[in-house]
C-alpha cells in the first residue's frame, strides 16, 4: 500500500478516524470529528483537502 496520511479536522485540528492515499478522490464528503463533534464537507484530490462552505439555511429565502 502506498503512503497514507490522516485527515485532520479543519475546525479543531485534531486527527480524525480517516486516512487517505495519494489516489484517494472524495467529492462533498461529510467529515465528522469525534473530538469537537463537528461535521464539515470536504473534497480530496491527490491528498489535497478543500473545505466546502455551504450557504447558511437560516439566511436563505424562499
N, C-alpha and C positions, 0 to 999 in steps of 0.2 A: 504494500500500500504506500502511496506517495506521502509527502509531507502534509500534515494537517495542522490546523490552528483552531483554538477555541474561539467561539463568538463571544465577545464582551458586550455587556448591556450598554446601550447608548445613553441610558438615563443615569445609572449609578456607577458604571464602570466595572462591575463585578463579573466574574466568569459565569456564563450560562451553562446549560447541560448539553449544548450542541457543539459539534466540531465540523469544520468544513475542509474539503480538499481543494486543490488547485482547480479541478474541473467541476466543482460544485456550482450550479446555477439555481438561484431562487428568485422568484418574482412575487412581490407583495406577500411575503411570508410573515405571519404573526409570531414574532419572537416574544416569549414570556420569560421574565426574570424571576427566579424563585426568591431572591433576596429583597428586591424592592416591590415585587408583586405588580409590576407594570407590564403592559403588552404594547409592543411597538412594531409597526410594519417596516420590514426591511427588504432590500433586494441585494443579491450577491452575484457577482461575476468575477472569476479569477481571483478569489479571496479579497475582493474589494467590496466593502459593505456600505450601502447607502440607506439612510433613513428616509422613509416616505412620510411626508406631512399630509395628513388628511384634514379637510375643512371641518371646522367645529360644527357639530349637529345643532347646537343652540343658536348659532348665527345664521343658519340657512333659512331663507324664507320660502314659502310655498307659492 
